[in-house]
Amino acid sequence: MTSLAERYAALRASLPHGIELIAVSKTRSVDEVRALYDLGHRAFGENYPQELKDKQPQLPSDIQWHFIGHLQTNKVKYIAPFVHLVHSGDSERLLDELDKRALASARTIAVLLQVHVAQEDTKHGFSIEELEPALARFKDRWPNLRIEGLMAMASLTDDMEQVGRELGAVKALFDRTRQSGVFPAAQFKTLSMGMSSDLPVALAKGTTMVRIGTALFGERPRPVDKP
Ligand SMILES: *Cc1c(COP(=O)(O)O)cnc(C)c1O
């Protein structure tokens, strides 16, 4: 058995310079989060609004909380006051609500647009075909949001060629959007792809931000795909 410190060091060493690591702490205890915090890590990702709302006040205030799971509009209010980056901007309705709650909290909320490329129906997000023509319209649509890039999840499969095709398509959209100049390049800068199971593929495809749970904390005790 390796320790958290060893796994963290090994993971850090394996990531090229400039790739941001989000430690996915869903279902992990406050003590587990604090152990990684004490090793110097500050960026954590959570999937469930209620769980995040409960954990946040028990942990240091300089943690950057990333929200990475599907977000129901009626739960936005729990996290809007403090969330650092919402990766799962997956519908216009959700972005409307985030914008409203950002205003109510007197802050700008940074968001990524989630792109649906996986084969499973359960993965949320915009298809590439629907998102690309909508981007110009999205540009000034939500004055209290800052659209910083794209997020994607590949299909849950061992077929790494398929995963590579899916993530490669998202990277191509990311590059086209940056080249289009719709958003300032300094703002539209984040491509969130890659989890424990597909990290090497995501790195090969040009991710800028990876979301890693299992490879850091070990197997999760309970299933992750609850609605
Ligand atoms: C759980 C989760 C992760 C991390 O998955 P691991 O396989 O534990 O690394 C990354 N992204 C999202 C959206 C998740 O729900």
The ligand as a Gaussian input file, in Angstrom:
#p B3LYP/6-31G(d) Opt

LIG

0 1
 C      -15.588000      11.153000     -10.162000
 C      -15.211000      12.055000     -11.264000
 C      -13.876000      12.227000     -11.633000
 C      -12.725000      11.457000     -11.010000
 O      -12.805000      10.120000     -11.340000
 P      -11.650000       9.096000     -10.881000
 O      -11.897000       7.933000     -11.776000
 O      -11.917000       8.773000      -9.471000
 O      -10.358000       9.744000     -11.097000
 C      -13.586000      13.144000     -12.630000
 N      -14.547000      13.850000     -13.238000
 C      -15.856000      13.717000     -12.916000
 C      -16.868000      14.540000     -13.627000
 C      -16.212000      12.812000     -11.935000
 O      -17.512000      12.671000     -11.632000

